Amino acid sequence: MAKKENGGILPHIAAPFLVFGICAGILTVALIKPYDKLKVYANLAFMDRVQTDPDNPSGLVIRDNDIITAYSGKTSSEGEVIRPKFGELYAILSSPALDLDVPVYWGSNDELLEHGACQSSGSVVVGEKGRSVISAHVDTFFADLGNLKEGDEVTVSTNYGRFTYKVSRLISFPSTDRQYVAHSDMTSLTLYTCKRDLFGSSEMRIGVICEPVKKAFYTDAKEADK
């Protein structure tokens, strides 16, 4: 009888420890998921890894400029770009299809991504020959990026010109795939963000490839100053 009683008591003693272990495991998973989600946004495959302005190594300087979006002067298909400094607001990205108007900063880090979209300083300035790459958070400025369709128009307005693109391709790729964000001699615009995932980190990116339709460099300095 004594052995029978001991066999009945042991499960009761072990049960609380087992329940505690299960609860601890669930809590750990619950905490890991939000951390993973934040980690994704902090480590998006934006080609830029620079954290500060090279002219000011002590910290990031964000320059919020007034961008010309209603220029009415003369334009030319040829002209010179104005290369921005790291942390400088240098363009406005617009798309009538999404009712989208997003500020674009030159360079990319966590702080800049809170202010707008970011263009990798490893890509070419809009208006030059080659690939320009712009990205933003899926929960903020590029929340509707996945709704763009082939043929939709995208414009990038700067203080030296206005550049029009047409969406030519929808893309989806792993974060380790560089084919759509690496240097290219072909002139194009890549827009991308993380694929939305409510359950944790996502290793997939979604976006669009845009082909240039029109280049309009500003030639009237007086009008451009307005």
C-alpha positions as CSV (number, residue, x, y, z in Angstrom):
1,M,0.0,0.0,0.0
2,A,2.9,2.4,0.8
3,K,4.4,2.0,-2.7
4,K,0.9,2.7,-4.2
5,E,0.6,5.9,-2.2
6,N,4.1,7.1,-3.3
7,G,3.2,6.4,-6.9
8,G,0.1,8.6,-6.6
9,I,1.9,11.5,-4.8
10,L,4.8,11.9,-7.3
11,P,2.7,13.0,-10.3
12,H,1.1,15.6,-8.1
13,I,4.5,17.0,-7.1
14,A,5.8,17.0,-10.6
15,A,2.7,18.6,-12.2
16,P,3.3,22.2,-11.0
17,F,6.9,22.1,-12.4
18,L,5.6,20.8,-15.7
19,V,3.0,23.5,-16.0
20,F,5.6,26.2,-15.1
21,G,7.9,24.9,-17.8
22,I,5.1,25.0,-20.4
23,C,4.1,28.5,-19.4
24,A,7.7,29.7,-19.5
25,G,8.1,28.3,-23.0
26,I,5.0,30.0,-24.3
27,L,6.1,33.3,-22.7
28,T,9.5,33.0,-24.4
29,V,8.0,32.5,-27.8
30,A,5.6,35.4,-27.3
31,L,8.5,37.7,-26.5
32,I,10.7,36.4,-29.4
33,K,8.1,37.2,-32.0
34,P,7.9,41.0,-31.5
35,Y,11.6,41.1,-31.1
36,D,12.0,39.3,-34.5
37,K,9.6,41.7,-36.1
38,L,11.5,44.7,-34.9
39,K,14.8,43.0,-35.9
40,V,13.5,42.7,-39.5
41,Y,12.8,46.4,-39.8
42,A,16.2,47.2,-38.2
43,N,18.0,44.9,-40.7
44,L,16.0,45.3,-43.9
45,A,18.2,44.5,-46.9
46,F,18.7,48.2,-47.7
47,M,22.2,48.2,-49.2
48,D,23.3,51.1,-47.0
49,R,25.2,50.3,-43.8
50,V,26.4,53.9,-43.1
51,Q,25.2,55.2,-39.8
52,T,26.4,58.8,-39.8
53,D,27.1,61.7,-42.1
54,P,30.8,61.4,-43.2
55,D,31.1,65.2,-42.8
56,N,29.9,64.8,-39.2
57,P,31.2,61.5,-37.7
58,S,29.8,62.4,-34.3
59,G,26.2,61.8,-35.3
60,L,23.6,61.8,-38.0
61,V,22.4,65.2,-39.4
62,I,19.0,65.1,-41.0
63,R,18.4,67.9,-43.5
64,D,14.7,68.5,-44.3
65,N,14.7,70.6,-47.5
66,D,11.8,72.1,-49.4
67,I,11.4,70.1,-52.5
68,I,10.0,71.6,-55.7
69,T,6.8,69.7,-56.7
70,A,5.1,72.4,-58.9
71,Y,7.7,73.6,-61.3
72,S,6.3,75.6,-64.3
73,G,9.5,76.7,-66.1
74,K,11.4,75.3,-69.0
75,T,12.8,71.8,-68.9
76,S,15.3,69.7,-70.8
77,S,15.7,66.0,-71.2
78,E,19.4,66.5,-70.4
79,G,20.9,68.1,-67.3
80,E,23.0,67.8,-64.2
81,V,21.9,66.1,-61.0
82,I,22.6,67.6,-57.5
83,R,24.2,64.8,-55.4
84,P,22.7,65.0,-51.9
85,K,24.5,64.4,-48.6
86,F,23.8,61.5,-46.3
87,G,20.7,62.2,-44.3
88,E,19.4,64.9,-46.7
89,L,15.8,65.0,-47.9
90,Y,16.3,65.3,-51.6
91,A,13.2,64.0,-53.4
92,I,9.4,63.4,-53.2
93,L,8.2,60.0,-54.5
94,S,4.6,60.1,-55.8
95,S,2.2,57.7,-57.3
96,P,-1.4,58.8,-58.3
97,A,-2.4,55.1,-58.3
98,L,-1.8,54.9,-54.5
99,D,-2.4,58.6,-53.7
100,L,1.2,58.4,-52.5
101,D,3.6,61.3,-51.6
102,V,6.6,60.1,-49.7
103,P,9.8,62.1,-48.7
104,V,13.0,60.4,-49.9
105,Y,16.2,60.7,-47.9
106,W,19.6,60.0,-49.2
107,G,21.2,57.0,-47.3
108,S,19.5,54.6,-45.0
109,N,19.5,53.9,-41.3
110,D,16.9,53.3,-38.6
111,E,16.4,57.0,-37.8
112,L,16.0,58.0,-41.4
113,L,13.5,55.2,-42.0
114,E,11.3,56.8,-39.3
115,H,11.1,60.0,-41.4
116,G,10.4,58.6,-44.8
117,A,11.7,56.4,-47.6
118,C,15.4,55.9,-48.0
119,Q,17.5,55.6,-51.1
120,S,20.6,53.5,-50.9
121,S,23.7,55.7,-51.4
122,G,25.1,52.7,-53.2
123,S,22.6,53.3,-56.0
124,V,22.7,56.1,-58.5
125,V,21.0,59.5,-57.9
126,V,17.7,59.8,-59.7
127,G,18.3,61.3,-63.1
128,E,21.7,59.6,-63.7
129,K,22.2,56.4,-65.8
130,G,21.9,53.3,-63.7
131,R,19.7,51.7,-61.0
132,S,18.2,53.8,-58.2
133,V,17.0,51.9,-55.2
134,I,14.4,53.3,-52.7
135,S,12.9,51.4,-49.7
136,A,10.7,52.0,-46.7
137,H,8.9,50.2,-43.9
138,V,5.9,48.1,-44.8
139,D,4.0,49.4,-41.8
140,T,4.5,53.1,-42.6
141,F,5.5,54.8,-45.8
142,F,5.3,51.7,-48.1
143,A,2.2,50.1,-46.6
144,D,0.4,50.1,-49.9
145,L,3.4,49.4,-52.2
146,G,2.1,45.9,-52.9
147,N,-1.0,47.5,-54.6
148,L,1.0,49.0,-57.5
149,K,0.3,47.3,-60.8
150,E,2.2,47.1,-64.1
151,G,1.6,50.3,-66.1
152,D,1.1,52.5,-63.0
153,E,3.0,55.8,-63.0
154,V,5.6,56.8,-60.4
155,T,7.3,60.2,-60.3
156,V,10.4,61.4,-58.4
157,S,10.5,65.2,-57.9
158,T,13.8,66.8,-56.9
159,N,15.2,70.3,-56.9
160,Y,17.0,69.8,-60.2
161,G,14.2,67.9,-62.1
162,R,11.2,65.7,-62.2
163,F,11.5,62.1,-63.4
164,T,8.6,59.9,-64.5
165,Y,8.6,56.1,-64.4
166,K,6.2,53.3,-65.3
167,V,5.9,50.1,-63.3
168,S,7.2,47.4,-65.6
169,R,7.4,44.4,-63.2
170,L,6.2,43.2,-59.8
171,I,8.9,41.5,-57.8
172,S,9.2,39.2,-54.8
173,F,12.6,38.0,-53.6
174,P,14.5,36.7,-50.5
175,S,16.5,39.3,-48.5
176,T,19.7,37.5,-49.6
177,D,18.9,38.0,-53.3
178,R,20.7,41.1,-54.6
179,Q,19.6,41.0,-58.3
180,Y,17.1,43.8,-58.0
181,V,19.1,46.1,-55.7
182,A,22.7,45.7,-56.9
183,H,24.4,48.0,-59.3
184,S,23.2,48.0,-62.9
185,D,24.1,49.9,-66.0
186,M,20.5,49.8,-67.1
187,T,18.5,52.9,-65.9
188,S,15.6,51.8,-63.7
189,L,14.0,52.5,-60.3
190,T,13.5,49.7,-57.7
191,L,11.0,50.2,-54.9
192,Y,10.7,47.6,-52.3
193,T,9.8,46.7,-48.7
194,C,9.4,43.7,-46.4
195,K,6.6,41.3,-47.1
196,R,4.0,41.8,-44.4
197,D,4.1,39.0,-41.7
198,L,2.0,39.3,-38.6
199,F,3.7,36.2,-36.9
200,G,7.3,37.3,-36.8
201,S,10.2,38.1,-39.1
202,S,9.9,37.9,-42.9
203,E,12.8,37.0,-45.1
204,M,10.9,38.0,-48.2
205,R,10.8,41.4,-49.9
206,I,8.2,42.7,-52.3
207,G,8.3,45.6,-54.7
208,V,8.3,46.9,-58.2
209,I,10.8,47.6,-61.0
210,C,10.1,50.9,-62.8
211,E,11.3,52.0,-66.3
212,P,12.1,55.6,-67.1
213,V,9.4,57.4,-69.2
214,K,10.5,61.0,-69.0
215,K,13.3,63.1,-67.7
216,A,12.6,66.8,-67.1
217,F,15.6,68.7,-65.8
218,Y,14.8,72.3,-64.7
219,T,16.5,74.9,-66.8
220,D,14.9,78.1,-65.4
221,A,16.8,78.9,-62.2
222,K,14.3,81.5,-61.1
223,E,11.3,79.2,-61.4
224,A,13.2,76.4,-59.7
225,D,13.9,78.6,-56.7
226,K,10.2,79.0,-56.0
